[in-house]
C-alpha cells in the first residue's frame, strides 16, 4: 500500500479532487509508485482514505499532464522515464516552439501581462530545509508557470497547449536531474521577462533560446547512463 513521501503533509484545498490530485501526483513524482507500474485504484483510495471516485478523477487529470497512461483492460500505469533520445527530441521541439512564444509575447503583451511575467520570473521557492520533494515540486511549479504564462501571453492557444504538454514529459524525470541552484533559473527567467517588458521580440526569443540551451546542459548528466 503506497504511503506519502517524507516531508509531504495533507494540504487543505477547496475540493477533495484537488487534494487527491496533488497527493497522487506526489506519489508519482517521488517514484513511490514507480515509472511503468500499474496503479491500483482501490488500493490507492484506501491509502488516501477516500473513495475510488476522486482517485479516478485525479488519474484522468494526470493523464492529460502526461504522467500516467490508460490502456484498455489494464487501467492506468505511470509513464516511464525519458530516454536520452526522447530528452534530446523534447528539447529540440522546445527550441522550435518556446523562443517563438517569447517573441510573440514581447510583441503582443499588454502592460498588465508584462507585469505578470516579470513578477513570475522573480518568484522564488519558500520551502523549509529537509523537504526535498516539496522543494523540487515547488521549483518545478514555478518554472512551469513562468513558461506557461509566456506561452499564454503569446496569444496562440495551440502554441500554449503544446508547450504545457511538453513540460509534463520532464516532470517525471526531475527527481533524477542534478540539483540546480534556483537563482540561476530566476536570473535566466529575468532576462526573458526584461525583453518582453521592453517589447523586444528578437531579444525575448534569444533569451528564451539561451535559457533552454542552458537547461539542456544542466539536465543532460542525468542521461549519462544512456551513452
MITISE-503379 format. One line per 8 residues: number of its first residue (from 1); their letters; for each residue x, y, z of N, C-alpha, C. Coordinates in steps of 0.02 Angstrom, whole numbers, plus 50000, padded with zeros to 5 digits. Atoms other than C-alpha are relative to their C-alpha. Example, Ala and Ser with C-alpha at 12.3 -4.5 7.8 and 13.67 -1.06 7.14 Angstrom:
2
1 = as = 50045:49941:50000:50615:49775:50390:50045:50060:50000 ~ 49958:49941:49997:50684:49947:50357:49961:50055:50037
END
This chain:
227
1 = xxxxxxxx = 50042:49941:50000:50000:50000:50000:50044:50062:50000 ~ 49957:49942:50008:50075:50167:49947:49993:50047:50059 ~ 50000:49949:49948:50124:50295:50078:50030:50064:49972 ~ 49975:49936:50025:50160:50479:50054:50074:50009:50016 ~ 49929:49989:49988:50343:50535:50039:50011:50039:50064 ~ 49982:49962:49940:50432:50603:50193:49997:50075:49984 ~ 50003:49928:50009:50402:50788:50214:49935:50024:49969 ~ 50063:49981:50031:50234:50785:50125:49945:49997:50052
9 = xxxxxxxx = 50055:49997:49952:50086:50838:50231:49935:50013:49964 ~ 50065:49987:50031:49900:50842:50193:49990:50075:49988 ~ 50009:49930:50019:49854:51003:50105:49925:50015:49998 ~ 50070:49981:50001:49689:51090:50134:49985:50037:49934 ~ 50017:49969:50064:49610:51132:49966:49924:50010:49996 ~ 50070:49983:50007:49445:51195:49903:49959:49937:49988 ~ 50037:50061:50015:49393:51024:49838:50042:49939:50017 ~ 49965:50063:49987:49435:50846:49883:50038:49977:49938
17 = xxxxxxxx = 49968:50022:50062:49477:50814:49700:50069:50032:49992 ~ 49935:49967:50005:49618:50942:49705:50050:49969:50049 ~ 49956:50030:49950:49689:50867:49864:50024:49932:49978 ~ 49982:50067:50022:49686:50691:49794:50047:50004:49939 ~ 49956:49991:50059:49762:50750:49629:50072:50015:50022 ~ 49933:49982:49978:49910:50830:49720:50033:49942:50036 ~ 49972:50056:49964:49933:50678:49831:50023:49944:49953 ~ 49981:50052:50048:49934:50554:49687:50059:50024:49958
25 = xxxxxxxx = 49944:49972:50038:50048:50669:49587:50065:49995:50040 ~ 49941:50006:49957:50168:50671:49736:50027:49929:50000 ~ 49979:50070:50001:50172:50481:49740:50035:49982:49936 ~ 49970:50013:50065:50214:50478:49556:50066:50036:49992 ~ 49939:49960:50007:50342:50618:49559:50056:49975:50045 ~ 49950:50026:49954:50430:50543:49709:50018:49928:49984 ~ 49988:50069:50022:50425:50372:49622:49982:49950:50054 ~ 50028:50048:49953:50335:50294:49770:49959:49949:49959
33 = xxxxxxxx = 50027:50043:50052:50232:50224:49627:50048:50007:49941 ~ 49944:49996:50047:50373:50184:49506:49978:50009:49928 ~ 50013:49995:50071:50380:50230:49322:49987:49932:49969 ~ 50017:50063:50034:50297:50095:49216:49956:49954:50040 ~ 50040:50044:49958:50200:50020:49362:49925:50015:49993 ~ 50072:49993:50004:50014:49988:49357:49974:50030:50066 ~ 50029:49967:49941:49908:50093:49476:49938:49963:50022 ~ 50058:50034:49970:49788:50001:49590:49954:50053:50030
41 = xxxxxxxx = 50044:49946:49979:49644:50123:49607:49970:49987:50069 ~ 50030:50015:49935:49560:50034:49752:50051:50004:50056 ~ 49948:49997:49949:49723:50014:49847:50022:50071:50015 ~ 49980:49930:49991:49769:50195:49817:49947:50039:50038 ~ 50055:49967:49964:49597:50251:49877:50004:49983:50075 ~ 49994:50019:49930:49623:50153:50038:50058:50037:50033 ~ 49941:49965:49972:49795:50231:50063:49984:50073:50016 ~ 50017:49929:49992:49722:50406:50045:49937:50011:50040
49 = xxxxxxxx = 50061:49996:49960:49565:50365:50146:49945:50038:49963 ~ 50053:49970:50040:49449:50418:50005:49966:49945:49959 ~ 50033:50048:50045:49328:50332:49886:50039:49997:49935 ~ 49965:50005:50064:49390:50274:49715:49984:50057:49951 ~ 50021:49949:50048:49296:50415:49627:50049:50058:49993 ~ 49952:49946:50009:49415:50560:49666:50068:49976:49975 ~ 49938:50028:50026:49562:50445:49629:49996:49994:49924 ~ 50009:50004:50073:49492:50411:49455:50002:50069:49968
57 = xxxxxxxx = 49998:49932:50026:49465:50597:49430:50071:50027:49998 ~ 49931:49978:49998:49644:50631:49483:50041:49968:49944 ~ 49963:50035:50052:49711:50499:49364:49983:50026:49930 ~ 50019:49971:50064:49612:50574:49220:50038:50066:49988 ~ 49963:49938:50006:49695:50742:49255:50074:49986:49989 ~ 49930:50017:50008:49866:50661:49271:50014:49971:49931 ~ 49992:50024:50068:49838:50575:49104:50008:50059:49952 ~ 49993:49941:50043:49814:50746:49023:50066:50035:50012
65 = xxxxxxxx = 49933:49972:49986:49976:50800:49109:50055:49959:49969 ~ 49949:50044:50028:50066:50654:49028:50036:49958:50050 ~ 49965:50037:49948:50114:50575:49193:49975:49928:50008 ~ 50026:50069:50000:50004:50419:49176:49969:49986:49931 ~ 50032:50021:50062:49932:50319:49031:49946:49950:50016 ~ 50055:50048:49990:49769:50224:49020:49997:49954:49940 ~ 50004:50050:50053:49758:50063:48922:49940:49954:50013 ~ 50058:50044:49994:49608:49952:48887:50021:49935:50034
73 = xxxxxxxx = 49991:50063:49964:49596:49801:49003:50058:50002:50050 ~ 49943:49995:49955:49747:49862:49100:49990:50054:50053 ~ 50009:49944:49955:49697:50027:49178:50057:50050:49992 ~ 49949:49948:50001:49819:50164:49223:50069:49974:50020 ~ 49931:50013:49982:50008:50147:49225:50038:50066:50000 ~ 49958:49939:49996:50139:50277:49271:50044:50003:49938 ~ 49958:49991:50059:50230:50348:49121:50072:49982:50016 ~ 49929:50018:49990:50406:50281:49100:50043:50063:49993
81 = xxxxxxxx = 49953:49944:50005:50558:50394:49111:50022:50012:49928 ~ 49975:49984:50067:50626:50483:48960:50065:49963:49986 ~ 49935:50025:50022:50766:50402:48862:50042:50060:49978 ~ 49956:49945:50023:50916:50506:48807:49975:50027:49933 ~ 50025:49978:50065:50845:50512:48630:49937:50041:50008 ~ 50062:49963:49989:50674:50568:48692:50014:50068:50031 ~ 49980:49936:49969:50756:50701:48800:50026:50049:49948 ~ 49973:49957:50053:50852:50769:48650:49944:50024:49954
89 = xxxxxxxx = 50055:49981:50044:50695:50768:48542:49954:50051:50035 ~ 50041:49954:49962:50598:50856:48680:50029:50070:49998 ~ 49970:49933:50000:50721:50999:48691:50006:50028:49929 ~ 50000:49976:50068:50735:51008:48503:49933:50033:49984 ~ 50066:49972:50013:50547:51038:48496:49989:50063:50041 ~ 50007:49940:49959:50552:51161:48641:50037:50059:49969 ~ 49961:49946:50031:50685:51260:48549:49965:50027:49938 ~ 50039:49977:50056:50569:51271:48400:49940:50043:50022
97 = xxxxxxxx = 50063:49968:49979:50416:51325:48498:50008:50058:50049 ~ 50001:49951:49946:50463:51423:48652:50034:50066:49985 ~ 49976:49934:50020:50576:51557:48578:49949:50038:49958 ~ 50053:49967:50039:50435:51592:48455:49946:50027:50046 ~ 50050:49976:49952:50314:51605:48601:50024:50062:50037 ~ 49972:49941:49965:50429:51726:48692:50000:50061:49954 ~ 50000:49945:50048:50447:51832:48536:49930:50029:49991 ~ 50069:49978:50008:50259:51839:48512:49976:50036:50064
105 = xxxxxxxx = 50020:49969:49938:50236:51881:48696:50027:50072:50004 ~ 49970:49933:49999:50355:52029:48680:49963:50047:49952 ~ 50034:49959:50051:50260:52090:48527:49929:50017:50020 ~ 50072:49992:49988:50084:52071:48597:49981:50013:50072 ~ 50018:49994:49930:50093:52085:48787:49972:50069:50018 ~ 50027:49938:49972:49987:52215:48874:50044:50020:50059 ~ 49962:49978:49941:50058:52317:49018:49989:49953:50059 ~ 50015:50046:49945:49970:52203:49142:50035:49933:49990
113 = xxxxxxxx = 49967:50064:50014:50039:52047:49057:50075:50005:50010 ~ 49928:49991:49988:50215:52117:49060:50016:49998:50075 ~ 49990:50001:49927:50198:52146:49247:49993:49930:50028 ~ 50009:50069:49976:50134:51969:49273:50060:49957:49983 ~ 49942:50039:50020:50279:51894:49177:50060:50019:50043 ~ 49944:49977:49959:50405:52000:49273:49994:49973:50071 ~ 50011:50025:49932:50327:51950:49440:50012:49925:50004 ~ 49991:50072:50000:50325:51766:49394:50074:49982:49992
121 = xxxxxxxx = 49929:50013:50010:50506:51773:49336:50039:50009:50064 ~ 49964:49985:49938:50559:51843:49505:49979:49956:50058 ~ 50025:50041:49946:50461:51716:49608:50053:49949:50021 ~ 49951:50048:49973:50567:51604:49721:49965:49948:50043 ~ 50027:50055:49960:50540:51442:49816:50009:50014:50074 ~ 49996:49990:49928:50500:51457:50001:49978:49935:50034 ~ 50014:50065:49969:50510:51281:50075:50052:49986:50053 ~ 49953:50014:49945:50588:51226:50239:50052:49948:49979
129 = xxxxxxxx = 49948:50050:50015:50754:51131:50228:49978:49930:50021 ~ 50016:50070:49984:50736:50942:50226:49942:49972:49962 ~ 50058:50024:50039:50578:50935:50123:50019:49998:49927 ~ 49971:50003:50066:50665:50879:49966:49947:49998:49945 ~ 50052:50004:50052:50510:50829:49868:49963:50066:49993 ~ 50039:49938:50003:50416:50987:49915:50040:50056:49967 ~ 49958:49949:50031:50564:51096:49864:50002:49990:49924 ~ 49997:50013:50072:50580:51011:49696:49932:50013:49967
137 = xxxxxxxx = 50067:49990:50027:50392:51015:49670:49985:50074:49993 ~ 50012:49928:50002:50384:51200:49712:50040:50032:49945 ~ 49957:49972:50052:50530:51240:49597:49972:49982:49931 ~ 50029:50022:50063:50453:51137:49457:49938:50040:49983 ~ 50062:49964:50011:50286:51225:49479:50014:50072:49979 ~ 49983:49931:50019:50366:51398:49472:50026:50004:49929 ~ 49971:50002:50067:50465:51353:49317:49945:49990:49947 ~ 50054:50015:50047:50312:51280:49230:49953:50059:49992
145 = xxxxxxxx = 50046:49943:50004:50203:51430:49274:50029:50056:49959 ~ 49969:49947:50039:50329:51550:49200:49996:49985:49926 ~ 50001:50018:50071:50343:51456:49036:49929:49999:49973 ~ 50070:50001:50022:50155:51431:49028:49973:50071:49991 ~ 50023:49931:50005:50125:51616:49059:50027:50034:49937 ~ 49972:49973:50062:50243:51665:48919:49962:49974:49939 ~ 50038:50029:50055:50153:51545:48803:49929:50028:49997 ~ 50068:49972:49998:49984:51612:48860:50000:50070:49970
153 = xxxxxxxx = 49997:49931:50023:50035:51792:48826:50017:50003:49925 ~ 49986:50001:50072:50094:51740:48652:49936:50009:49960 ~ 50064:49992:50034:49909:51738:48607:49982:49942:49955 ~ 50013:50058:50042:49920:51571:48516:49982:49941:50045 ~ 50023:50052:49953:49815:51441:48608:50031:49932:49985 ~ 49969:50064:50017:49885:51292:48513:50073:49998:50022 ~ 49931:49996:49978:50061:51350:48549:50004:49991:50075 ~ 50000:50008:49928:50019:51362:48733:49985:49928:50020
161 = xxxxxxxx = 50016:50069:49984:49940:51189:48737:50059:49954:49987 ~ 49942:50041:50016:50092:51112:48653:50055:50009:50052 ~ 49949:49985:49951:50210:51199:48774:49985:49967:50067 ~ 50020:50030:49936:50113:51140:48926:50011:49925:50000 ~ 49993:50073:50003:50113:50959:48869:50074:49980:49997 ~ 49929:50015:50002:50299:50963:48831:50031:50001:50069 ~ 49972:49996:49933:50337:51017:49008:49982:49940:50042 ~ 50022:50058:49961:50238:50871:49078:50048:49941:49991
169 = xxxxxxxx = 49954:50056:50012:50361:50750:48998:50063:50005:50041 ~ 49940:49991:49959:50502:50825:49100:49986:49986:50074 ~ 50015:50004:49929:50411:50816:49267:50021:49934:50031 ~ 49988:50065:49971:50428:50631:49295:50074:49986:50010 ~ 49928:50014:49997:50616:50635:49268:50036:50046:50048 ~ 49964:49948:49963:50654:50784:49379:50035:49975:50063 ~ 49968:50025:49940:50697:50681:49532:50072:49978:49986 ~ 49934:50025:50018:50849:50617:49438:50044:50053:49968
177 = xxxxxxxx = 49959:49947:50027:50906:50783:49370:50049:50025:50054 ~ 49953:49972:49951:51062:50857:49453:49969:50061:50034 ~ 50026:49943:49962:51024:50985:49588:50019:50065:49965 ~ 49989:49937:50033:51007:51159:49514:49987:50057:50048 ~ 50010:49941:49959:51027:51325:49603:49941:50039:49970 ~ 50058:49964:50027:50855:51407:49584:50018:50070:49977 ~ 49982:49932:50019:50942:51576:49573:50022:50004:49927 ~ 49978:50000:50070:51015:51526:49405:49939:50004:49954
185 = xxxxxxxx = 50061:49999:50040:50843:51491:49333:49964:50067:50006 ~ 50031:49935:49990:50773:51650:49410:50034:50054:49959 ~ 49962:49952:50040:50911:51750:49326:49984:49993:49926 ~ 50016:50011:50071:50876:51670:49157:49929:50020:49984 ~ 50069:49978:50010:50689:51697:49175:49996:50076:50000 ~ 50000:49927:49996:50726:51877:49221:50021:50032:49935 ~ 49978:49973:50064:50816:51906:49056:49943:49996:49948 ~ 50057:50007:50046:50666:51839:48961:49947:50052:50016
193 = xxxxxxxx = 50051:49952:49978:50546:51946:49063:50019:50071:49981 ~ 49977:49932:50016:50652:52102:49035:49991:50015:49926 ~ 50008:49990:50072:50649:52077:48847:49926:50007:49982 ~ 50072:49995:50012:50460:52050:48850:49976:50069:50022 ~ 50020:49934:49974:50438:52207:48957:50023:50056:49955 ~ 49974:49949:50046:50544:52304:48833:49967:49998:49932 ~ 50033:50007:50065:50435:52245:48689:50048:49984:49944 ~ 49948:50018:50049:50586:52170:48600:49993:49926:49982
201 = xxxxxxxx = 50010:50071:50018:50533:52008:48511:50065:49962:49987 ~ 49938:50035:50015:50707:51965:48448:50039:49984:50063 ~ 49963:50011:49938:50787:51986:48619:49964:49948:50044 ~ 50037:50049:49960:50648:51887:48704:50010:49930:49973 ~ 49990:50065:50031:50665:51744:48581:50071:49974:50014 ~ 49931:50020:49988:50854:51742:48602:50011:49983:50074 ~ 49993:50015:49929:50842:51748:48793:49969:49932:50017 ~ 50031:50065:49989:50723:51600:48790:50043:49945:49971
209 = xxxxxxxx = 49957:50051:50031:50836:51505:48671:50060:49985:50045 ~ 49941:50010:49957:50987:51532:48785:49980:49965:50065 ~ 50024:50033:49939:50885:51480:48938:49990:49925:49987 ~ 50013:50071:50015:50831:51317:48855:50065:49962:49988 ~ 49935:50033:50011:51008:51277:48798:50036:49989:50066 ~ 49968:50008:49935:51072:51307:48974:49965:49946:50041 ~ 50037:50052:49965:50933:51199:49048:50017:49931:49972 ~ 49981:50063:50031:50976:51062:48924:50067:49976:50027
217 = xxxxxxxx = 49934:50018:49975:51157:51065:48981:49998:49979:50073 ~ 50005:50018:49929:51107:51059:49164:49968:49931:50010 ~ 50036:50063:49992:50991:50910:49139:50035:49941:49968 ~ 49970:50054:50040:51099:50810:49019:50037:49947:50041 ~ 49965:50051:49961:51207:50723:49153:49954:49945:50026 ~ 50046:50051:49976:51051:50630:49210:49993:49943:49951 ~ 50008:50051:50051:51057:50533:49048:50067:49968:49981 ~ 49933:50026:50016:51242:50486:49054:49999:49924:49992
225 = xxx = 50003:50073:50003:51195:50303:49080:49976:49975:49932 ~ 50025:50021:50066:51114:50301:48908:50054:50004:49946 ~ 49947:49992:50050:51278:50345:48820:50033:49933:49985
END
